[in-house]
C-alpha cells in the first residue's frame, strides 16, 4: 500500500482551489469587460427607453369657413381624464366617477383589472365643461388620476351642411365629407418632445433642446354659403314633414362658376352629437345615390339632336294620341297628344315625342349625348363616396334603349351629375367642373402663395353644344315648362324661372318591374331666364303620402322657394316687380345666422 504524504495532498487541494478562484475571477472579469465596453450601448438604449419618453405634440386641425368667412368647423381645447391603474389602491371614487361620466361601472372595473400593471389608462376623453367641473369637485389624488388636454372638433352651426362637412372622430381623423377629403391638409403635422422619467414613471425633466413644434392644419374656405344652406335645409325639412319620403336632397349651384352654394340631404344628423344616429343618415344622397332621372334628362337629348341638325326648333312630331309601338314595345304618354312641336314635347313631357327624337339620333348618338354631358363618370366634386352613375356600354343597347334613354330610363345618375349637366345648358352650352373649395389659408392664417400646391381646382370649361342651342332650350321650352307646363307650381312673381320636372318610377323589389307606387320626384330650376345666375335641384326619393307623386307637385314648390330666397339674398334684380323690398329681404337673410 502506497502512502501519500499529507502535505502533498494539501498542496493539490490548494492548487485546485486557486484554479477555481482564478477561473471565477476570469469569468467575472470577462463579464465586466462585456458590460463596460461591449454591451454598454445596448443597455444604455434599454435604460433610455425606460427613462426617456417621446411625447407627441398634437397639431391643431384647421378651421372650415364658408364663402363669407362664417365658421363651419373649428377646434377647441378640452380635458380628458386618465387613471394610473398601477397606483390605484382605493376604488371608492370609481362609482362616483362612473356616475358623473355616465360610464358602465362593471365595464370600467374590468378594464382596470385587465390593465392593473399599466401606468396609463383613459377614463373618458374630451369631457364637457359640466363633467370637468363635477370631477374636479371630487379632489382626486394627482398620483392616480389626471387630466390631459386634447383638441376637440366643434361645429358652431350644429347639423348645418353635415354631409358636406363630415366630421372628425375621437382620434381626430376625418370621417366623410370635406373633413375626410382634405384630412391631409386640415390635420396638420404633429410635433414632439422628450421627457425624462424616474423609476416610478414620474416626469423629472423636459428636454426642450430636441423639441419639434407642431405644424397646425390649414383652414379651408369652401364655396358653401351658410345662409343659402340654411334655407335649403329648411325646405327639405318641410318636404319630409309633408310627404314622408325615404330620403331627399337638394343642391344649389352658381351657374357662372359651378360652385356649390348649398348641398343638403335628409335624413341628417348633428355634427356635435353623432352617437346613436341611424345608419341611413350618414349617406350623402346628393353624391352617393343613383336613380333614373326621368324627364329631367330630356333637354340633353333635344340639345344633342338640335346640335347635330337632326331636328329644328319648329319641327313637329306626331305623338300618336298617346300610344306608339317601337318593335315589340308599346309606349304611352300620360295624356293623348297629337301633333306637338319640339317645345311642346318638352313642355308636356311627351315620352312618345322624345322616343321619335331618339330614333333620329340612333343609339350611338344617344350614347354620345349622355356621355358628353358627364353621365356615367364622376364629376370630381372632391367629396369621398361619389358614385359614377350607370351608363351601360353601347354594345348592350338595343331598340328598347332607343325609346328608353330619351325619356330618362335605362340610365342612372347622381343628383350632382344632373345639376352639373344642367349648369352646362344654363351656361350657354359649356360644361364646368363642380367646385367646393374656394380658398386655402395656411396654418399662420395667410393665403397660400402661388408657388405652393393648392386644392382649389381651376375652372375647366368644355363646350358641349352651341350657345344658340343652349339659350333656346333654357329661354323657350324650359321657361314654358314653368309658365304653362308640368312645372307651373314653381312660378315666381319676382323672376322668370326655367325648369324641368322629373317623375321616375322605381323598380318594385318583389317583381323587378316598374312600380306604380314607388317614385323619385325631382325638379331642376333656375333664374333669371335671360341671364341665369343660380340653379336648384331637389330630388325626393319615395314619397309615401298622397296620390300624385309628380316632380312638379312635390319637388317644384320647395325648389322654387330655395331659388327665390337665394336670388333675393344675392340681391339679383327682380324681373317683374319693384326692387324696393330687395334690400330689406337681403338684410333679414344676412342676420339669420347671427
ROPADREN-631741 format. One line per 4 residues: number of its first residue (from 0); for each residue z negated, x, y of C-alpha. Coordinates in pm, 1 decimal. Example, Ala and Ser with C-alpha at 12.3 -4.5 7.8 and 13.67 -1.06 7.14 Angstrom:
BEGIN
0 = -780.0,1230.0,-450.0; -714.0,1367.0,-106.0;
//
This chain:
BEGIN
0 = 0.0,0.0,0.0; 115.6,139.2,336.3; -131.9,140.4,618.1; -11.6,93.9,984.1;
4 = -249.1,227.6,1246.6; -387.5,-37.7,1481.1; -275.7,148.8,1790.6; 87.1,124.4,1679.0;
8 = 54.6,-248.3,1612.5; -93.0,-299.8,1960.8; 182.7,-92.5,2119.1; 452.6,-314.9,1959.3;
12 = 287.0,-629.2,2084.0; 263.3,-479.2,2430.0; 633.4,-396.0,2438.4; 724.1,-747.1,2322.3;
16 = 509.8,-898.1,2595.1; 661.1,-664.8,2854.6; 1010.0,-758.0,2738.0; 931.8,-1130.2,2764.0;
20 = 789.3,-1086.2,3113.7; 1091.0,-881.8,3225.2; 1334.5,-1139.0,3084.7; 1144.7,-1423.7,3253.2;
24 = 1147.1,-1228.2,3579.2; 1520.8,-1167.8,3546.6; 1583.9,-1540.2,3484.8; 1372.6,-1637.5,3783.9;
28 = 1539.9,-1374.6,3999.4; 1886.0,-1489.3,3898.7; 1790.8,-1847.5,3977.7; 1655.9,-1746.8,4315.5;
32 = 1970.0,-1548.3,4389.2; 2180.8,-1851.4,4292.4; 1977.4,-2087.2,4507.2; 1978.0,-1849.9,4803.7;
36 = 2333.1,-1725.1,4801.8; 2548.3,-1935.6,4571.5; 2405.2,-2290.1,4572.0; 2286.6,-2278.3,4932.2;
40 = 2582.2,-2463.4,5077.7; 2575.7,-2732.9,4811.1; 2204.7,-2802.7,4857.5; 2243.2,-2784.3,5234.0;
44 = 2504.4,-3058.8,5213.3; 2273.9,-3272.9,4999.3; 1988.3,-3228.0,5244.9; 2220.2,-3300.7,5535.0;
48 = 2334.6,-3622.8,5371.1; 1974.4,-3727.8,5331.7; 1873.2,-3630.5,5683.1; 2192.9,-3681.6,5887.9;
52 = 2330.0,-4033.6,5920.9; 2668.4,-4117.4,6076.6; 2619.6,-4435.2,6279.8; 2918.2,-4643.9,6381.4;
56 = 2950.9,-4737.2,6748.2; 3139.1,-5068.2,6739.6; 3427.2,-5122.9,6978.7; 3417.2,-5437.8,7187.5;
60 = 3706.6,-5669.1,7095.4; 3931.9,-5751.5,7387.9; 3946.3,-6091.5,7556.5; 4221.6,-6351.1,7534.8;
64 = 4324.4,-6514.3,7863.2; 4562.6,-6798.7,7930.2; 4862.0,-6751.6,8159.2; 4645.4,-6820.0,8467.9;
68 = 4357.0,-6592.5,8369.3; 4129.8,-6860.1,8221.5; 3908.5,-6723.0,7946.0; 4000.1,-6846.7,7598.8;
72 = 3817.1,-6588.6,7386.0; 3559.0,-6327.6,7477.6; 3290.2,-6112.9,7317.0; 2917.4,-6119.8,7387.8;
76 = 2625.9,-5914.0,7254.1; 2388.5,-6084.9,7010.9; 2092.7,-5970.0,6798.8; 2093.3,-5957.4,6419.0;
80 = 1772.4,-5944.4,6212.7; 1722.5,-5696.2,5926.9; 1437.1,-5600.9,5693.3; 1336.9,-5278.3,5515.6;
84 = 1267.6,-5406.2,5159.9; 1102.8,-5078.9,5053.3; 828.4,-5124.3,5313.0; 778.6,-5498.9,5274.6;
88 = 433.5,-5534.6,5115.3; 322.5,-5864.1,5262.0; 560.4,-6159.6,5229.2; 350.9,-6405.1,5428.4;
92 = 609.3,-6422.6,5710.0; 903.7,-6481.8,5481.4; 858.3,-6859.5,5464.0; 836.3,-6895.2,5841.9;
96 = 1138.6,-6671.1,5896.3; 1345.7,-6868.5,5646.5; 1241.7,-7191.6,5814.2; 1339.1,-7067.9,6160.9;
100 = 1673.0,-6925.9,6046.2; 1745.2,-7215.3,5806.1; 1773.3,-6984.6,5506.6; 1703.3,-7075.7,5146.0;
104 = 1371.7,-6905.6,5071.6; 1436.6,-6874.3,4697.5; 1772.6,-6701.7,4752.9; 1623.0,-6473.9,5015.4;
108 = 1339.1,-6363.4,4785.8; 1590.2,-6294.8,4508.7; 1784.2,-6075.1,4748.4; 1467.4,-5887.7,4840.9;
112 = 1381.8,-5830.3,4475.0; 1730.6,-5701.2,4397.3; 1713.8,-5454.5,4688.5; 1346.3,-5358.2,4668.5;
116 = 1421.7,-4983.3,4677.2; 1656.8,-5008.8,4978.0; 1585.0,-4916.1,5338.7; 1807.5,-5184.2,5491.4;
120 = 1897.3,-5547.8,5422.2; 2045.1,-5805.0,5658.0; 1837.4,-6119.4,5700.8; 2073.3,-6305.4,5935.5;
124 = 2340.9,-6175.3,6166.1; 2415.1,-6286.3,6519.5; 2113.9,-6503.0,6594.8; 2129.1,-6776.0,6853.0;
128 = 1908.3,-6746.3,7161.1; 1671.5,-7009.7,7019.8; 1643.7,-6830.5,6683.3; 1582.7,-6496.3,6853.0;
132 = 1303.9,-6635.9,7071.0; 1133.4,-6800.8,6772.0; 1145.8,-6480.3,6566.1; 1001.9,-6270.7,6848.4;
136 = 701.2,-6503.4,6868.4; 608.5,-6400.1,6511.3; 537.5,-6044.6,6632.2; 675.0,-5885.7,6314.4;
140 = 597.9,-5526.6,6215.9; 850.4,-5283.6,6363.9; 837.7,-5069.7,6049.5; 952.4,-5357.5,5829.5;
144 = 1157.0,-5588.1,6048.5; 1401.2,-5505.9,6324.8; 1695.8,-5615.5,6535.8; 2037.8,-5461.6,6577.3;
148 = 2279.0,-5559.9,6847.8; 2621.6,-5672.3,6736.6; 2923.5,-5821.5,6907.5; 2981.4,-6193.1,6861.0;
152 = 3307.7,-6371.7,6938.6; 3272.5,-6661.1,7178.8; 3529.2,-6927.7,7263.7; 3435.8,-7082.6,7600.7;
156 = 3674.7,-7376.8,7556.9; 3544.6,-7472.5,7210.7; 3819.4,-7629.8,6999.1; 4092.3,-7584.9,7261.0;
160 = 4401.6,-7416.8,7109.8; 4207.4,-7344.3,6790.4; 4510.9,-7293.7,6567.8; 4699.8,-7077.1,6815.2;
164 = 4397.6,-6856.4,6886.3; 4248.6,-6819.8,6537.9; 3900.1,-6666.1,6512.4; 3708.5,-6354.8,6409.0;
168 = 3487.1,-6354.0,6100.0; 3127.8,-6225.7,6066.7; 3257.6,-5867.6,6040.5; 3483.0,-5902.1,6344.7;
172 = 3809.6,-5928.7,6150.3; 4078.5,-6156.1,6293.3; 4148.5,-6465.0,6083.0; 4452.9,-6674.9,6167.4;
176 = 4637.6,-6722.2,6496.6; 4656.5,-6457.5,6764.8; 4325.7,-6307.2,6652.8; 4488.9,-6204.3,6325.2;
180 = 4838.9,-6132.3,6454.0; 4710.6,-5889.2,6716.8; 4392.9,-5773.4,6544.9; 4512.0,-5410.8,6565.1;
184 = 4511.5,-5436.8,6945.9; 4218.5,-5669.7,7003.9; 3966.2,-5499.1,6774.4; 3980.7,-5157.5,6944.8;
188 = 3869.0,-4835.6,6773.7; 3509.1,-4775.0,6668.5; 3324.1,-4461.0,6773.5; 3032.0,-4285.3,6600.7;
192 = 2727.6,-4064.1,6649.6; 2495.5,-3865.2,6419.9; 2126.0,-3944.5,6371.1; 1861.8,-3715.3,6214.7;
196 = 1611.1,-3894.9,5989.0; 1283.4,-3782.7,5834.0; 1182.5,-3822.4,5468.9; 1079.1,-4183.9,5536.9;
200 = 1415.9,-4277.5,5687.5; 1291.6,-4288.5,6047.1; 1523.6,-4159.8,6319.1; 1375.1,-3847.7,6476.7;
204 = 1676.0,-3719.3,6670.8; 2004.0,-3847.4,6812.4; 2276.4,-3582.5,6824.9; 2487.3,-3678.8,7125.2;
208 = 2672.5,-3347.6,7122.0; 2901.5,-3479.7,6847.0; 2924.7,-3837.7,6975.9; 3268.4,-4003.7,6984.0;
212 = 3284.3,-4301.8,7218.8; 3432.6,-4632.4,7103.9; 3765.2,-4742.1,7248.5; 3734.3,-5110.7,7336.6;
216 = 4005.2,-5354.7,7238.6; 4286.6,-5468.4,7462.1; 4295.7,-5801.1,7641.6; 4588.6,-6032.1,7577.2;
220 = 4731.9,-6268.8,7836.0; 4903.9,-6549.4,7648.6; 5166.3,-6798.0,7760.7; 4941.7,-7098.2,7691.7;
224 = 4814.8,-7298.3,7987.3; 4465.8,-7441.0,7929.8; 4535.2,-7749.7,8140.8; 4857.0,-7837.8,7957.8;
228 = 4687.9,-7759.6,7627.8; 4405.0,-7997.5,7716.0; 4639.7,-8286.0,7796.9; 4838.5,-8219.3,7480.4;
232 = 4530.0,-8229.5,7258.7; 4408.9,-8549.1,7424.3; 4737.9,-8720.8,7345.5; 4724.2,-8602.3,6984.7;
236 = 4374.8,-8744.3,6956.4; 4499.4,-9080.2,7084.0; 4767.7,-9073.9,6812.7; 4500.1,-9010.7,6548.7;
240 = 4289.9,-9299.6,6675.4; 4581.3,-9544.1,6688.4; 4796.2,-9451.9,6388.1; 4555.7,-9270.2,6149.8;
244 = 4813.4,-9010.0,6035.1; 4763.1,-8743.1,5770.6; 4832.0,-8480.7,6038.6; 5012.3,-8439.2,6369.3;
248 = 5119.7,-8161.9,6602.7; 5270.3,-8108.7,6945.9; 5440.2,-7817.0,7119.5; 5520.6,-7777.5,7489.5;
252 = 5777.4,-7514.0,7590.6; 5915.7,-7376.2,7912.9; 6292.2,-7428.0,7893.2; 6385.7,-7126.2,8105.2;
256 = 6172.7,-6867.8,7920.4; 6094.6,-7032.5,7583.0; 5726.9,-6960.2,7649.1; 5484.6,-7181.5,7459.4;
260 = 5274.5,-7366.4,7716.9; 5076.3,-7562.7,7458.9; 5053.6,-7575.4,7081.5; 4818.8,-7820.0,6912.9;
264 = 4759.6,-7951.1,6563.6; 4528.6,-8212.7,6413.8; 4303.5,-8213.6,6224.1; 4141.0,-7928.7,6413.3;
268 = 3802.9,-7754.6,6442.1; 3559.0,-7597.5,6687.8; 3614.6,-7222.6,6700.2; 3245.6,-7160.9,6772.6;
272 = 3129.2,-7365.3,6470.9; 3389.3,-7330.8,6193.7; 3147.7,-7365.1,5900.0; 3194.8,-7670.3,5681.2;
276 = 3539.1,-7757.1,5818.4; 3778.5,-7940.7,5586.2; 4036.5,-7706.3,5439.0; 4326.3,-7907.5,5580.1;
280 = 4202.0,-7842.0,5933.9; 4284.0,-7470.0,5906.5; 4658.3,-7532.0,5879.5; 4864.7,-7485.6,6193.2;
284 = 5122.2,-7754.6,6119.8; 5330.2,-7653.1,6422.9; 5447.4,-7342.1,6235.0; 5333.8,-7388.8,5873.2;
288 = 5458.0,-7736.6,5779.6; 5814.8,-7827.6,5689.4; 5980.1,-8167.5,5690.7; 6322.5,-8325.7,5704.9;
292 = 6394.9,-8360.8,6078.9; 6592.3,-8684.0,6055.6; 6777.1,-8789.7,6368.8; 6634.3,-8508.3,6585.7;
296 = 6889.1,-8281.5,6411.6; 7190.4,-8494.6,6511.7; 7250.5,-8338.9,6858.4; 7306.0,-7996.3,6696.2;
300 = 7575.2,-8134.8,6465.4; 7752.2,-8308.6,6753.6; 7728.7,-7988.3,6960.6; 7894.6,-7787.1,6683.6;
304 = 8176.7,-8041.4,6641.0; 8241.2,-8051.6,7017.3; 8231.6,-7671.7,7042.9; 8492.5,-7638.3,6767.0;
308 = 8713.4,-7902.6,6929.5; 8695.3,-8124.4,6622.4; 8584.8,-8421.6,6833.4; 8579.2,-8503.3,7204.3;
312 = 8314.3,-8682.1,7409.6; 8504.6,-9011.9,7429.8; 8610.8,-9021.4,7065.7; 8528.9,-9340.8,6877.9;
316 = 8415.5,-9389.4,6518.3; 8425.4,-9698.9,6303.2; 8071.2,-9745.0,6172.5; 8188.8,-9992.1,5911.2;
320 = 7943.0,-10268.8,6002.4; 7654.9,-10075.7,5852.2; 7795.4,-9973.9,5511.1; 8013.0,-9670.1,5430.2;
324 = 8092.1,-9520.0,5090.9; 8115.1,-9142.7,5055.7; 8217.2,-9067.5,4699.5; 7962.3,-9240.4,4478.6;
328 = 7713.7,-9277.9,4763.4; 7678.9,-9585.0,4986.0; 7545.6,-9502.8,5333.0; 7365.5,-9759.3,5550.3;
332 = 7275.0,-9792.8,5917.1; 6962.6,-9974.3,6034.9; 7191.8,-10216.2,6219.2; 7551.9,-10329.2,6165.5;
336 = 7766.0,-10131.4,6411.0; 8140.4,-10148.6,6459.1; 8323.9,-9905.7,6685.6; 8094.9,-9652.4,6856.5;
340 = 8186.9,-9357.0,7074.4; 8008.3,-9022.0,7034.1; 7748.0,-9112.7,7295.6; 7656.9,-9436.2,7120.8;
344 = 7649.6,-9268.3,6780.3; 7359.9,-9060.0,6917.0; 7204.2,-9331.1,7133.1; 7196.4,-9582.1,6846.7;
348 = 7133.4,-9305.2,6591.3; 7411.6,-9420.3,6358.6; 7397.9,-9240.5,6022.8; 7749.9,-9354.3,5936.4;
352 = 7891.5,-9222.4,6264.7; 7717.1,-8887.0,6202.4; 7849.0,-8873.2,5844.2; 8204.5,-8909.9,5974.8;
356 = 8143.3,-8623.6,6218.7; 8011.4,-8426.1,5921.6; 8338.0,-8492.0,5736.5; 8528.0,-8337.7,6028.0;
360 = 8305.0,-8030.1,6029.4; 8306.4,-7996.8,5647.7; 8021.6,-7824.7,5465.8; 8099.1,-7470.0,5589.4;
364 = 8098.2,-7596.3,5947.6; 7773.7,-7784.3,5894.8; 7613.6,-7477.4,5738.5; 7730.1,-7263.1,6028.5;
368 = 7587.2,-7513.3,6276.8; 7236.1,-7537.9,6132.4; 7201.0,-7163.3,6078.1; 7336.8,-7081.0,6425.5;
372 = 7055.5,-7283.1,6583.0; 6798.9,-7086.3,6383.0; 6718.9,-7319.4,6095.0; 6640.1,-7155.0,5762.8;
376 = 6482.9,-6850.0,5924.8; 6158.4,-6773.0,6104.5; 6158.7,-6788.8,6482.3; 5934.3,-6481.8,6501.4;
380 = 5676.5,-6659.0,6715.2; 5417.1,-6383.6,6648.1; 5175.4,-6602.2,6455.0; 5078.2,-6546.8,6090.0;
384 = 5177.0,-6810.4,5839.4; 5506.3,-6918.6,5995.5; 5745.6,-7070.2,5741.9; 6121.9,-7029.6,5749.7;
388 = 6206.9,-7386.0,5654.5; 6465.2,-7468.9,5388.9; 6843.3,-7444.2,5416.5; 6996.6,-7423.7,5071.5;
392 = 7280.0,-7175.4,5005.9; 7621.3,-7316.8,5094.0; 7737.1,-7288.1,4731.8; 7477.4,-7552.4,4638.4;
396 = 7613.9,-7808.9,4886.6; 7836.0,-8098.7,4777.7; 7982.9,-8421.3,4913.5; 7632.9,-8567.0,4919.9;
400 = 7538.4,-8283.5,5161.7; 7829.8,-8372.6,5389.8; 7664.0,-8706.4,5461.6; 7300.2,-8598.4,5440.3;
404 = 7292.2,-8292.9,5666.1; 7431.4,-8471.2,5977.3; 7154.8,-8732.8,5953.8; 6881.7,-8467.2,5915.2;
408 = 6827.1,-8485.1,5540.5; 6859.1,-8217.8,5270.7; 6721.1,-7961.7,5517.4; 6360.4,-7881.9,5607.2;
412 = 6245.3,-7741.2,5939.2; 5922.1,-7645.9,6110.4; 5828.1,-7805.6,6443.0; 5857.7,-7471.1,6621.3;
416 = 6211.2,-7426.0,6483.8; 6313.6,-7770.4,6603.1; 6187.3,-7734.4,6958.5; 6333.6,-7382.5,6984.2;
420 = 6673.7,-7521.3,6886.6; 6645.1,-7799.6,7144.6; 6548.5,-7544.4,7409.8; 6894.6,-7394.2,7349.8;
424 = 7061.0,-7727.1,7431.8; 6842.9,-7773.3,7740.2; 6914.9,-7415.8,7848.3; 7292.8,-7451.2,7862.8;
428 = 7354.8,-7352.7,7501.4; 7157.3,-7025.6,7496.3; 6912.8,-6977.9,7206.4; 6596.5,-6796.3,7316.2;
432 = 6316.5,-6642.2,7111.9; 5984.8,-6830.5,7147.9; 5704.5,-6627.4,7304.2; 5325.5,-6646.8,7305.3;
436 = 5229.7,-6315.8,7468.1; 5272.5,-6285.8,7842.7; 5098.6,-5955.7,7917.4; 4868.0,-5686.4,7780.8;
440 = 4569.8,-5531.7,7959.0; 4420.3,-5210.8,7821.0; 4050.6,-5150.7,7748.7; 3994.9,-5039.3,8108.7;
444 = 4141.9,-5369.7,8235.0; 4459.5,-5210.2,8368.0; 4806.3,-5336.9,8278.5; 4978.2,-5113.6,8024.6;
448 = 5212.1,-4850.4,8159.7; 5583.2,-4882.1,8090.7; 5570.6,-4577.5,7859.7; 5316.3,-4739.3,7624.5;
452 = 5434.6,-4961.3,7339.8; 5380.4,-5328.0,7423.7; 5366.2,-5650.3,7226.2; 5533.6,-5858.7,7497.7;
456 = 5865.7,-5948.3,7340.6; 6173.9,-5912.2,7560.0; 6357.9,-6237.4,7621.9; 6659.7,-6245.7,7389.9;
460 = 6934.0,-6494.1,7480.3; 7204.2,-6579.4,7225.7; 7487.7,-6816.5,7329.4; 7539.3,-7084.0,7062.4;
464 = 7753.1,-7343.6,7239.3; 7910.4,-7358.5,7582.9; 7714.8,-7472.9,7886.7; 7954.2,-7767.8,7925.4;
468 = 7881.1,-7896.7,7575.2; 7503.6,-7845.4,7605.4; 7483.9,-8005.9,7951.2; 7684.8,-8308.5,7840.0;
472 = 7458.2,-8365.8,7538.6; 7143.7,-8345.9,7749.5; 7261.7,-8538.5,8053.4; 7458.6,-8815.4,7881.4;
476 = 7369.4,-8917.9,7523.4; 7013.8,-8778.7,7524.4; 6939.1,-8934.8,7864.8; 7083.6,-9266.0,7747.3;
480 = 6879.2,-9245.1,7427.0; 6574.2,-9279.0,7650.7; 6718.6,-9521.1,7904.9; 6875.7,-9771.6,7661.9;
484 = 6842.8,-9640.7,7305.6; 6575.6,-9565.3,7046.7; 6360.8,-9370.9,7294.4; 6311.5,-9641.6,7558.9;
488 = 5932.2,-9623.3,7531.6; 5945.6,-9267.6,7666.0; 6088.9,-9360.3,8005.4; 5906.4,-9229.5,8313.2;
492 = 5917.2,-9370.3,8663.6; 5893.4,-9025.1,8820.1; 6153.2,-8829.6,8619.4; 6483.1,-8878.6,8438.4;
496 = 6392.2,-8799.9,8076.8; 6625.8,-8691.3,7798.3; 6524.6,-8703.1,7434.4; 6589.7,-8784.7,7071.1;
500 = 6387.4,-8982.7,6822.5; 6337.3,-8896.9,6458.0; 6213.4,-9117.0,6173.8; 6236.7,-8931.9,5843.7;
504 = 6148.2,-9081.7,5507.4; 5934.8,-8864.4,5280.7; 5980.0,-8839.4,4903.9; 5743.6,-9051.1,4700.2;
508 = 5536.1,-8806.3,4490.7; 5540.3,-9051.0,4198.4; 5910.3,-9139.9,4183.2; 6069.9,-8842.5,4361.8;
512 = 6282.5,-9087.8,4562.4; 6259.7,-9157.2,4934.0; 5959.1,-9375.1,5011.9; 5977.3,-9683.9,5230.2;
516 = 5614.4,-9628.7,5337.5; 5577.5,-9252.5,5391.0; 5738.0,-9124.6,5712.3; 5744.7,-8835.1,5955.0;
520 = 5778.9,-8982.1,6303.3; 5890.0,-8744.4,6576.5; 6019.9,-8733.8,6930.2; 6161.9,-8449.6,7137.4;
524 = 6199.7,-8494.8,7513.1; 6240.5,-8300.5,7835.8; 6290.9,-8338.9,8208.7; 6423.3,-8333.3,8473.1;
528 = 6757.5,-8400.8,8304.9; 6963.4,-8240.9,8583.8; 6765.6,-7914.9,8561.5; 6537.8,-7912.9,8253.6;
532 = 6206.5,-7736.3,8303.9; 5985.5,-7845.4,8014.4; 6042.5,-7962.8,7659.1; 5784.9,-8151.8,7448.7;
536 = 5788.8,-8217.3,7074.5; 5545.4,-8449.5,6896.7; 5550.6,-8479.1,6516.8; 5333.2,-8734.9,6335.4;
540 = 5301.1,-8696.8,5959.1; 5243.4,-9011.7,5751.4; 5103.6,-9267.1,5999.2; 4901.4,-9508.2,5788.8;
544 = 4863.3,-9821.7,6001.1; 5118.4,-10059.1,6145.9; 5451.9,-10165.3,6001.2; 5715.6,-9983.9,6208.4;
548 = 5675.1,-9609.0,6199.8; 5971.3,-9526.5,6422.3; 5959.4,-9197.9,6610.2; 6030.5,-9373.5,6939.1;
552 = 5732.9,-9602.0,6886.3; 5470.7,-9360.3,6755.8; 5564.0,-9019.1,6899.5; 5766.0,-9126.0,7204.9;
556 = 5493.6,-9253.1,7443.2; 5249.5,-8962.1,7391.7; 5531.9,-8708.6,7420.7; 5643.2,-8866.4,7748.1;
560 = 5286.3,-8865.6,7880.1; 5246.4,-8494.1,7797.5; 5579.2,-8428.6,7969.0; 5476.0,-8624.4,8278.1;
564 = 5137.2,-8454.5,8311.3; 5294.0,-8110.3,8263.5; 5564.7,-8160.1,8525.2; 5320.8,-8304.0,8777.2;
568 = 5076.0,-8020.8,8713.4; 5360.1,-7772.8,8773.9; 5447.5,-7964.1,9091.1; 5804.4,-8032.4,8984.2;
572 = 5955.1,-8272.0,9242.3; 5997.7,-8632.7,9136.8; 6344.3,-8765.7,9062.6; 6280.8,-9124.1,9170.1;
576 = 5983.1,-9182.3,9394.8; 5778.4,-9030.3,9672.1; 5621.0,-8688.0,9616.0; 5309.5,-8782.3,9811.5;
580 = 5085.9,-8823.3,9503.5; 5204.3,-8491.8,9359.4; 4959.0,-8266.6,9544.8; 4658.1,-8484.6,9459.3;
584 = 4759.6,-8504.9,9093.3; 4811.8,-8129.5,9064.3; 4473.8,-8061.5,9221.3; 4297.6,-8300.3,8980.1;
588 = 4459.6,-8124.0,8687.2; 4358.3,-7778.9,8812.1; 3998.4,-7896.9,8830.5; 3999.8,-8041.3,8478.1;
592 = 3857.6,-7727.2,8313.5; 3634.1,-7607.4,8595.4;
//
